[in-house]
């Protein structure tokens, strides 16, 4: 049991601590304490007084409509943007800094925008999962968020703000989109990567190939990068179709008849499942076969009922999960049969005992048993 004086002392101490914190924030606004009081931010923008260089923000705009986001940039809408927020800050002693934050449907959209809109090579984060930074500008993708910072003068302020925004977002993606991981590593030039999620992105940023990529379905993904090795150079384009049937149709009708392009560059193609690889450039058949030969697509089937991986295995060519279900079903049916037989025997013994001790009981009266009597001793 707490003593009344002790409780009063705790209250006084708590009040003094809060009063001291209030004085520190009022008389020393440049300290970092003010940033630490924002535990649950309503957005990912820097907190008030977190960065002394940010005097105030001039413009703030928020859009949560797909149609309105498309008016800002059709590329945002095509990549799957769900919300768009932008702030423009006045920076001391002079200048401006703009922060744009896009919330996408998934991490593919944020990664796609990073590969298309950056002007430097992509590097692993922080900030974000992947980033591209230049003089006075930082762009990064973190999970399903795409962030771009642009400053009117060079300095480390955009990078410090980018790291702060990344920390506020918190969640991360483990790896790039699956189609990007299919790009071979031999001769790969990472700075040339372009990952597109629709015809608009393909038309603006992808290098032209001998097939009309813009005519593909809107859900088609395209990853494109430059390759160079031993004096041979060109472009590898990976196209992932929604289904294997569409990929087969494109491969048979548009790629197989090709021999050479109009600029006399060789074209090689290979299909692996729903993915079609198109290699265009000055490549020898041996190198092209080696490069496209590494393109693979594996088909996997997962037993959705098997929740315990420790029980994985087969017995008599039957998975343990299915075998266990069959055995449990047989045991249940056997128990039901035994219970039925036992219930029938018990009911028969009860009727026999009841007839011996109470011959004229209500269950054995003539009007109740007339329908089930055999009448063997009756005329």
C-alpha positions in Angstrom: 0.0 0.0 0.0 1.4 3.4 -1.0 1.9 6.0 1.7 -0.1 9.3 1.0 3.1 11.4 1.3 4.9 9.2 -1.2 2.2 9.6 -3.8 2.2 13.3 -3.3 6.0 13.4 -3.8 5.7 11.5 -7.1 3.1 13.9 -8.4 5.3 16.9 -7.5 8.3 15.3 -9.2 6.2 14.6 -12.4 4.9 18.2 -12.5 8.5 19.6 -12.1 9.7 17.4 -15.0 6.9 18.5 -17.3 7.5 22.2 -16.3 11.3 21.8 -17.1 10.5 20.3 -20.5 8.1 23.2 -21.3 10.8 25.8 -20.4 13.4 24.0 -22.5 11.1 23.9 -25.6 10.2 27.6 -25.1 13.6 29.1 -24.6 15.7 26.7 -26.7 13.6 25.9 -29.8 16.7 24.9 -31.7 17.3 21.8 -29.5 16.2 18.3 -30.6 13.7 17.8 -27.8 10.8 19.2 -29.8 11.2 16.5 -32.5 11.1 13.7 -29.9 7.7 14.5 -28.6 6.1 13.4 -31.9 5.5 9.7 -31.1 2.7 9.0 -33.6 3.0 11.3 -36.7 0.0 11.9 -38.9 2.3 11.9 -41.9 5.9 11.3 -42.8 7.0 14.9 -43.2 9.6 16.3 -40.8 8.3 17.3 -37.4 8.1 21.0 -36.4 11.6 22.4 -35.4 13.2 19.0 -36.2 15.6 20.7 -38.6 16.5 24.3 -37.8 17.2 25.1 -41.5 13.5 24.6 -42.3 12.0 28.0 -41.4 8.4 27.2 -42.5 6.6 25.5 -45.3 5.1 27.6 -48.0 2.9 25.2 -49.9 1.2 22.0 -48.9 -0.9 19.8 -51.1 -2.6 16.4 -50.6 -4.3 14.3 -53.2 -6.1 11.0 -52.6 -7.9 10.6 -55.9 -6.5 8.5 -58.8 -7.9 10.9 -61.4 -6.4 14.0 -59.7 -3.0 12.2 -59.3 -3.0 11.4 -63.0 -3.3 15.2 -63.6 -0.1 15.7 -61.7 1.7 13.0 -63.6 0.2 10.1 -65.6 3.2 8.0 -64.7 2.2 8.2 -61.0 -1.3 6.9 -61.7 0.0 4.1 -64.0 2.4 2.9 -61.3 -0.5 2.5 -58.8 -0.3 5.7 -56.7 -3.1 5.9 -54.1 -2.1 9.2 -52.4 0.2 12.1 -53.2 1.5 14.7 -50.7 3.9 17.5 -51.3 5.4 20.3 -49.2 7.6 23.2 -50.1 9.7 24.6 -47.3 11.5 27.9 -47.0 15.2 27.1 -46.1 17.4 29.4 -44.1 19.3 31.5 -45.0 17.8 31.4 -48.5 16.2 28.9 -50.8 13.5 26.3 -51.0 13.2 22.6 -50.4 10.4 20.4 -51.8 9.3 17.0 -50.4 7.0 14.7 -52.4 5.6 11.5 -50.9 3.7 9.0 -53.0 1.8 6.0 -51.4 1.6 3.2 -53.9 -0.4 0.0 -54.1 2.7 -2.1 -53.5 6.4 -1.9 -53.5 6.6 -2.6 -57.3 5.2 0.9 -58.0 7.7 2.7 -55.8 10.6 0.8 -57.2 9.4 1.4 -60.7 9.3 5.2 -60.2 12.7 5.1 -58.7 14.2 3.4 -61.7 12.4 5.7 -64.2 12.8 9.2 -62.6 16.3 9.0 -61.0 19.3 10.5 -62.8 21.9 8.5 -60.9 22.6 4.8 -60.3 20.4 3.1 -57.7 22.2 2.1 -54.5 21.0 0.2 -51.4 19.5 2.3 -48.6 19.4 4.0 -46.2 17.6 6.2 -46.9 14.8 3.8 -47.9 15.3 0.3 -49.3 16.9 1.7 -52.5 17.9 5.3 -53.3 19.5 7.6 -55.9 21.0 10.9 -54.7 22.6 13.8 -56.5 23.6 17.4 -55.8 20.7 18.9 -53.9 18.3 16.0 -54.6 17.5 12.6 -53.0 15.0 10.0 -54.2 14.3 6.7 -52.5 11.8 3.8 -52.5 10.8 2.2 -49.2 8.2 -0.6 -49.2 5.2 1.0 -51.0 6.4 4.6 -50.5 8.2 6.7 -53.0 9.9 9.9 -51.8 11.6 12.7 -53.7 13.4 15.7 -52.2 14.7 18.6 -54.2 16.6 21.6 -52.8 17.6 24.9 -54.5 21.2 24.6 -53.1 23.6 21.8 -52.4 24.2 20.4 -49.0 23.5 17.5 -46.7 20.0 18.8 -45.6 18.1 16.7 -48.2 19.9 13.5 -47.2 19.3 14.2 -43.4 15.6 14.8 -44.1 15.4 11.7 -46.3 16.8 9.6 -43.5 14.3 11.0 -41.0 11.4 10.3 -43.4 12.6 6.7 -43.9 12.8 6.2 -40.2 9.2 7.4 -39.8 8.0 5.0 -42.5 9.6 2.2 -40.6 8.6 -0.8 -42.8 10.9 -2.2 -45.5 10.8 -4.5 -48.5 13.1 -7.5 -48.5 14.0 -7.5 -52.2 13.3 -5.8 -55.6 10.4 -7.0 -57.8 10.6 -10.6 -59.0 11.0 -9.7 -62.7 14.1 -7.5 -61.9 15.7 -10.5 -60.1 15.5 -12.5 -63.4 18.0 -10.2 -65.0 21.3 -12.0 -65.5 24.3 -10.7 -63.7 27.0 -11.3 -66.4 27.7 -8.0 -68.1 24.8 -6.2 -66.3 25.0 -2.4 -66.1 22.9 -1.4 -63.0 22.8 2.3 -63.9 20.8 1.5 -67.0 17.9 -0.4 -65.3 14.4 0.7 -66.2 11.4 -1.1 -64.6 8.0 -0.3 -66.2 4.5 -1.1 -65.1 2.5 0.1 -68.1 2.5 1.3 -71.7 3.1 5.0 -70.7 6.3 4.2 -68.9 7.5 1.9 -71.7 6.8 4.6 -74.3 8.7 7.3 -72.4 11.7 5.5 -70.9 12.2 2.1 -72.5 14.5 1.7 -75.5 12.6 0.6 -78.6 12.7 -3.0 -79.6 11.3 -4.7 -82.7 8.0 -5.6 -81.0 5.4 -3.1 -79.9 5.6 -3.2 -76.1 3.0 -0.5 -75.8 0.4 -2.7 -77.4 0.8 -5.3 -74.6 -1.8 -5.6 -71.8 -1.7 -2.9 -69.1 -0.7 -5.4 -66.5 2.4 -6.3 -68.4 5.7 -5.7 -66.6 8.9 -4.7 -68.4 12.4 -4.7 -67.1 15.2 -3.4 -69.4 18.9 -2.9 -68.9 22.1 -2.6 -70.9 24.7 -5.4 -71.2 28.3 -5.2 -72.3 31.1 -7.8 -72.3 34.2 -8.4 -74.5 33.3 -5.6 -77.0 29.7 -6.8 -77.3 26.9 -4.5 -76.2 23.2 -4.2 -76.4 19.9 -4.2 -74.5 18.1 -7.0 -72.7 14.3 -6.6 -72.3 12.3 -8.9 -70.0 8.5 -8.8 -70.5 6.3 -10.6 -68.0 2.8 -11.2 -69.3 -0.3 -11.8 -67.1 -0.6 -15.4 -68.3 1.6 -18.1 -70.0 -0.9 -18.2 -73.0 -0.4 -14.5 -73.8 3.4 -15.0 -73.6 3.2 -17.9 -76.0 1.1 -16.0 -78.4 3.5 -13.0 -78.4 6.5 -15.2 -78.8 5.1 -17.2 -81.7 3.5 -14.4 -83.6 5.8 -11.4 -83.0 9.2 -12.7 -82.1 9.9 -15.9 -84.1 9.5 -14.3 -87.5 12.2 -11.7 -86.7 15.6 -12.1 -88.2 17.3 -8.7 -88.1 16.2 -5.2 -87.1 16.2 -2.3 -89.5 19.5 -1.0 -88.0 21.2 -4.3 -88.6 21.3 -5.2 -84.9 20.9 -8.9 -84.1 17.8 -9.9 -82.1 17.6 -13.0 -79.9 14.5 -14.1 -77.9 13.7 -16.8 -75.4 10.5 -17.6 -73.4 10.4 -19.0 -69.9 6.9 -19.4 -68.6 5.1 -16.0 -68.7 8.5 -14.2 -69.2 9.9 -13.3 -72.6 13.4 -12.2 -73.0 14.5 -10.0 -76.0 18.2 -9.4 -76.5 19.0 -6.7 -79.1 22.5 -5.5 -80.0 25.9 -6.7 -81.3 26.1 -10.1 -79.7 27.5 -13.4 -80.9 25.2 -16.4 -80.9 27.3 -18.0 -78.2 27.1 -15.1 -75.8 23.4 -14.6 -76.5 22.7 -18.2 -75.8 24.6 -18.0 -72.5 22.8 -14.8 -71.5 19.3 -15.9 -72.4 20.0 -19.4 -71.2 20.1 -18.2 -67.6 16.5 -17.0 -67.9 14.5 -19.5 -66.0 11.0 -19.7 -64.5 10.2 -22.3 -61.9 6.7 -23.6 -61.2 6.0 -24.4 -57.6 3.0 -26.0 -55.9 2.4 -25.4 -52.2 0.1 -27.6 -50.1 -2.1 -24.9 -48.5 -3.4 -27.3 -45.8 0.0 -28.2 -44.5 0.6 -25.5 -41.9 3.3 -27.4 -39.9 6.4 -27.6 -42.1 8.0 -30.1 -39.6 5.5 -32.7 -40.8 6.5 -32.5 -44.4 7.2 -35.8 -46.1 5.7 -38.7 -48.0 4.7 -42.2 -47.1 3.8 -44.7 -49.9 3.9 -41.7 -52.4 1.3 -39.9 -50.3 2.0 -36.7 -48.3 1.8 -37.1 -44.5 -0.9 -34.5 -44.4 -3.3 -36.3 -46.7 -2.5 -39.7 -45.1 -3.2 -38.3 -41.7 -6.6 -37.0 -42.8 -7.5 -40.4 -44.3 -6.5 -42.2 -41.1 -8.4 -39.8 -38.9 -11.5 -40.2 -41.1 -11.3 -44.0 -40.8 -10.9 -43.9 -37.1 -13.9 -41.5 -36.8 -16.1 -43.8 -38.9 -15.1 -46.9 -36.8 -15.9 -45.1 -33.6 -19.3 -44.1 -34.9 -20.0 -47.7 -35.9 -19.0 -49.0 -32.5 -21.1 -46.4 -30.8 -24.1 -47.4 -32.9 -23.7 -51.1 -32.2 -23.2 -50.4 -28.5 -26.3 -48.2 -28.4 -28.4 -50.9 -30.1 -27.3 -53.6 -27.7 -27.9 -51.4 -24.7 -31.4 -50.5 -26.0 -32.2 -54.2 -26.6 -31.0 -55.3 -23.1 -33.1 -52.5 -21.6 -36.2 -53.6 -23.4 -35.7 -57.3 -22.3 -35.1 -56.3 -18.6 -38.1 -53.9 -18.7 -40.3 -56.7 -20.1 -39.2 -59.1 -17.3 -39.7 -56.8 -14.4 -42.7 -54.8 -15.8 -44.6 -57.0 -18.3 -47.4 -54.5 -18.7 -45.2 -51.4 -19.2 -46.1 -48.7 -21.6 -43.5 -49.7 -24.2 -44.8 -53.4 -24.5 -48.5 -52.8 -24.7 -50.4 -54.4 -27.6 -51.4 -51.1 -29.3 -47.8 -50.0 -29.5 -46.2 -53.3 -30.6 -48.8 -54.5 -33.1 -47.0 -53.1 -36.1 -43.7 -54.8 -35.3 -45.0 -58.2 -34.0 -44.3 -61.3 -36.2 -47.6 -63.0 -35.0 -46.1 -66.5 -35.3 -48.4 -68.1 -32.6 -51.6 -66.4 -33.7 -54.3 -67.8 -36.0 
